[in-house]
Each structure stands twice: as C-alpha cells, then as structure tokens.
Amino acid sequence: MSRIANCFARLEQNGRKALIPYVTGGDPEPAVTVPLMHALVAAGADIIELGVPFSDPMADGPVIQLACERALAHGTRLLDILEMVREFRQQDDQTPVVLMGYMNPVEAIGYANFASRAREAGVDGVLTVDLPPEEADELVEVFRKENLDVIFLLAPTTQESRIRSVCEKGSGYVYYVSLKGVTGSAALDVKAVEEKLAEVRRHTDMPVGVGFGIRDEASARAVSEVADGVIVGSVLVNRIAELTKTPEAIPEQVSTIIAAMRSAMDA
Amino acid sequence: MPTKAELAALMQLPDDRGHFGPYGGCFVSETLIGALQDLDRTYEEMRKDPAFQAEFDADLAHYVGRPSPLYFAERLSRENGGARIYLKREDLNHTGAHKVNNTIGQALLAKKMGKPRVIAETGAGQHGVASATVAARLGLECQVYMGIEDVRRQSLNVYRMKLLGAKVIAVESGTRTLKDAMNEAMRDWVTNVDSTYYIIGTAAGPHPYPKLVRDFQSIIGREARQQCLDQVGRLPDALVACVGGGSNAIGLFHPFIEDEGVRMVGVEAGGYGLETGQHAAPLSAGRPGVLHGNRTYLMEDDAGQIIGTHSVSAGLDYPGVGPEHSWLKDCGRAEYVAATDEEALAAFRTLTRVEGIMPALESSHAVAHALKMAREMDKDDVIVVNLSGRGDKDIHTVASIDGIEF
C-alpha cells in the first residue's frame, strides 16, 4: 500500500481527517524547508504538499507568487526540491510528500527522468496545476510505473459528467478547489463545498482533500466535517513572508498555526 | 517542404483538442476547463453560422475599414535593390494595427455568450486599445492588464485605453512585461469566470484561442492572396511577418500554406543579438515547453524556468509563441529568423523616409528582414510584408533613443 493510501486508511480507523499543509520548497531559503517539514509533522500534519517554485505561477495569488520569487532568488529548482525530500526521508519514512507545481519544470527534465528521481527521493505523489487529465495520458503512464500517485484537481466549475473521468485517471486523493479564484482568495463557502462533495462522492471512492480559502481554525474544522482532508497553504506562506528576516524562527512559528488547526479539527 | 498531402493535413489543424502536432493543447487549471469548452462549442457553432460570418464581415468592412490595401513600395524596392516589396497595410485599420480583426471577432463571441465584462492582456498596447475599442462600442466593461514596464514604454496607448473607458492595471509581478500581464489576466479570469470573457490578443494560450485568433486574423492572408493575384498576376514568392505571439504572421501565412511556391518567413525579435541571450526569439533560440496554456517553443533555462526577454518593441517582448508556428517550423513549412533592435530601428527610419509610412517597431522587424531578403532575390520576385501596425505609438521610444525627451 502506498504511503498516501496508508495514511488515509489509518486516519479513517482513528476517525480523524487529514491535515495537509502546503509550503513552497526553498522559501525563503533552502535551509528552512526540511526543518519546517519536520515541525509541521510534529504539529499534526498528515501529508506535506511541497511547492515547486515556478517563474510564472498562473494559478496562484500574490502570496505564493512571492514565495516562488523568494525561492527562485536562491536558485531553488526542481532537482533541489527532490534533494529536500531525500533529506526529509532520512528521519521520516511515514509522512507522504506530494509535490505541487507547474508543468514546465517537469517537461524540462523529462517525465521518466523526473519520475524515477522523485520515487528514489521518496516523493509519493505529484499535483501539476496546469495539467488537466486530457493532456496527462503519457505522464500518468510514466508516473504509474514508478508508483507515484498523480493527483488531479476538481473545481466548482467542473461539470458532474466530468468528475468520474478526472477521478479515474488520478490516484491517492483528489484535490477539490473550494472556490473560483487563485490561491489565497477570499473565504470559502462550506455549504457549497458540502453540496459539491456529495456530487463528487457519487463518482469516486477516493479521499477528497479541500483547499483554497482555509485560513483559520474555524474554517479548518468546518471543512474537516465535510472533507477527508484539509489543505492549508497561503496562511502558512504569509507567516513565512513575515519571518524572512528571522528564518530560524520559521519552523516553530509556522507549525503553531497547524497545531491550532489540528486541535480544532480533533476537538 | 512537406508533401502536398502533408500540407493539406496542416490546413486541418488543430485537432479537436487543440493540438498542432505535439504543440498547443489546453494546459490550464481545472477551474477554467469548463469555460474553455464552452468557448470552443460556441465558436464552432458561430463559425458555421452564416449570420455570424455576415456580421463579422460587415464590421470588418464598415468599422475596421477593410480590405486593407496591398501597396507596392516602389521607391523602397528600387533603392534597396532586388525583389519588389509589397506592404499589406494593416497599419491603416481602425486603431492602427491588425489586432482589431481579432477583437471584433471575439467581442461578437462575448456578446453571444452573454458576458458583460471583458479582460485583455497587452504588451505594446495595441491589443489593449483594440479590446477597449470594441468594448466601448458594445457597452462592455473592460479591464486591461499591462506590465508596468510597458505602461512606461507605451504611455500614449495607456491613455488611449483610459479615454475609451477601460481600466488599465499595471502589473508589477515577474518581469513586468507581456507574459506577466497574461499571468494576471488568467488570474482575473479564474476568479471572475462566470461574468468575464478573456480576449486573448495573440494566437497562443489554451485551446481554442490559437485556432480562433488565427481564423479571425486569416482575413489578412485571404485578402493579400487575392490582391496579389489581381495586382501582380500571380502569387508572391515570399511572405514576411514579425512574430511575437505570432497573430499577424499566422493570419498572413495560413491561407498560403498549400501554395508550395510561397516561402513563409517569420521574423522574431533579436534584441541585442541572439548571441547575447538578450532577445525574444524562442523559435530561433529556445526549446519546447509549456506556458500559458499551450505547449510551444519557449525561452527558458535548463530547469524549465521562464527567462526574461528583451526587445525594443513591447509587442514582441514575450518568451513564447503561438503553437501553430512551432509546428510550421518543425514541419519545415515556415522559416523563422530574427532581426535585432538595431536592424528594426534602421528599417523604421528607412520606411518612414523613403515611403512616408511610419511602421510600428514590431512590424519594423519584418521590414528589416524583407529588405535583406530582397537584395538577394531577383528584381521580378515579389515579397509581401505584413505591415501589422503603425508607428505613432513608438515615437517616444525612437525619440528617446535619439536623446530627445518631450
């Protein structure tokens, strides 16, 4: 069983929901990322989504755009991110790591080359924001051979007729984008999310993670009542941005946000 | 040169998912998929609808002022030596460039789809002006994204857009030019997808944009082909057009794809010279990748990060190119070269002084290369250059290079 499947199975047994923080790898500097990942796990994270910085993050709001710029300024590239995962795995062999980013860095080094290196480094899944399933046949085939889960997005604008085909191509979990907008947008509408998830569940047994617009304990808790996983990004990255002058404080300060969400979700 | 059958197959592209060989496609986040599918469906219905075609043709005739002339630049040809140079005068269109052909078509689509708001990205400002113009005419709310660097370079066009009632948003992220304006327009669209129609200005972006922009711009090539037959008595030997995203070039080239005797030459922005790396010539010096919704040639580093571009002309200052050009290059049907800033500026001055026609700096790249080609051709040969826009907007840029500030 893959680490991701294992993780959701274990959570289900314990009656808990997955808490999935997103941070951009290499933000604000490369040395912060691995200690931050460990601190997030210690604070109650179940899966880590590690962002791969890209020069043109079209689907991201200003908070994550700036995170990409900070990481790129230090020269953090896709292969450096894989090194970070490899280092993380030396102390943590259990927590799934999903890389989240854009197509072009993967295209540049080649699907097969990337997939074998990613598997070897200890990556469990890959979410490529600008890769819809229609364009993904070749990539899915190559990634499957390396037992990497390919995670796709669903959105409020996804027609019900399309949900099944998206889910059939993906594995691990499906990422539901809670609102129309970029990352870090306004608050989400839990009622609307609940209705859409009911539709999604008619077409798949895969766990559903919900992201975009979750910014505090209350929204994390509310979403955890309707979803299998709660994905939190911009609020963490925003805190990182405030701490760029004291990077040594980042792991502790940022993980307190996750710890608070964890207790709210488990209460 | 591809075989006759291969050329006929090229005319059928893209496939129903927007592919031109390995290029094109639809690489966007899930939220936009539904909107792009709706757009494709609406466009396919409209293009088969005679009433839509009639409305489009009437607008092009009475609002844009088409057909644009095919002008024999006799003095230029004589002084330059070699082939006869004809200019397809897109600079004479309403708003001063070829861009309006496309915004007229897309505005009709926006109207048909019931969207009260349009957005656009712009580099030189010509597409922004053309979008603001059609929005004013149809009473649509219009917001234009423009890199802050281009806002500075093209202040005249910024003010024109404001006069037309559009809101211009200066984009400060990334390299602060056209690519960042496009990122920001995409972010707006994903947020306001229900109310908003995104008028992409070039034959790039996710499917169906490369197809529909090409179709709307193909009026250029259809007219030029017929005008050349009427005026010269035969087809031209070569077509020359500048290529940033490549909408004016694909508009000129496409109707000639099956005319094997007609060379097609796209001229990219060579900036300070290809050898310096400071240019905007992905077809000449880049490699394939994925950006802004399509797979195409890009300017990128080894790790797939998009790199900054340079061109004296804001409209060519873009790291990608329309996917159909990428495929025409790989198939060997079209050739792509680059002209430097210096060559373009020299051509700007030459055409202005010799013919009394002041070309846009973008179009000046095409003129520069055509002059070079013509000198190596026979005096009976014919080159058609797409004079895609007029140069009034660039007077500030040229003046400041001359050390003059107004």
Chai-1 contact restraints between the chains, C-beta under 6 A:
chainA,res_idxA,chainB,res_idxB,connection_type,confidence,min_distance_angstrom,max_distance_angstrom,comment,restraint_id
A,S55,B,Q305,contact,1.0,0.0,6.0,A-B,restraint_1
A,S55,B,I306,contact,1.0,0.0,6.0,A-B,restraint_2
A,D56,B,N183,contact,1.0,0.0,6.0,A-B,restraint_3
A,D56,B,I306,contact,1.0,0.0,6.0,A-B,restraint_4
A,M58,B,N183,contact,1.0,0.0,6.0,A-B,restraint_5
A,M58,B,M186,contact,1.0,0.0,6.0,A-B,restraint_6
A,A59,B,S29,contact,1.0,0.0,6.0,A-B,restraint_7
A,Q65,B,S173,contact,1.0,0.0,6.0,A-B,restraint_8
A,R77,B,A303,contact,1.0,0.0,6.0,A-B,restraint_9
A,M103,B,F27,contact,1.0,0.0,6.0,A-B,restraint_10
A,M103,B,V290,contact,1.0,0.0,6.0,A-B,restraint_11
A,N104,B,G289,contact,1.0,0.0,6.0,A-B,restraint_12
A,N104,B,V290,contact,1.0,0.0,6.0,A-B,restraint_13
A,N104,B,G304,contact,1.0,0.0,6.0,A-B,restraint_14
A,P105,B,A303,contact,1.0,0.0,6.0,A-B,restraint_15
A,P105,B,G304,contact,1.0,0.0,6.0,A-B,restraint_16
A,E107,B,G289,contact,1.0,0.0,6.0,A-B,restraint_17
A,E107,B,V290,contact,1.0,0.0,6.0,A-B,restraint_18
A,A108,B,A303,contact,1.0,0.0,6.0,A-B,restraint_19
A,A108,B,G304,contact,1.0,0.0,6.0,A-B,restraint_20
A,V129,B,S29,contact,1.0,0.0,6.0,A-B,restraint_21
A,D130,B,F27,contact,1.0,0.0,6.0,A-B,restraint_22
A,D130,B,V28,contact,1.0,0.0,6.0,A-B,restraint_23
A,D130,B,S29,contact,1.0,0.0,6.0,A-B,restraint_24
A,P132,B,I33,contact,1.0,0.0,6.0,A-B,restraint_25
A,E135,B,G25,contact,1.0,0.0,6.0,A-B,restraint_26
A,E135,B,F27,contact,1.0,0.0,6.0,A-B,restraint_27
A,L153,B,E30,contact,1.0,0.0,6.0,A-B,restraint_28
A,A155,B,E30,contact,1.0,0.0,6.0,A-B,restraint_29
A,A155,B,T31,contact,1.0,0.0,6.0,A-B,restraint_30
A,T157,B,T31,contact,1.0,0.0,6.0,A-B,restraint_31
A,T157,B,G34,contact,1.0,0.0,6.0,A-B,restraint_32
A,K180,B,T31,contact,1.0,0.0,6.0,A-B,restraint_33
A,K180,B,T191,contact,1.0,0.0,6.0,A-B,restraint_34
A,K180,B,V193,contact,1.0,0.0,6.0,A-B,restraint_35
A,G181,B,T191,contact,1.0,0.0,6.0,A-B,restraint_36
A,V182,B,R187,contact,1.0,0.0,6.0,A-B,restraint_37
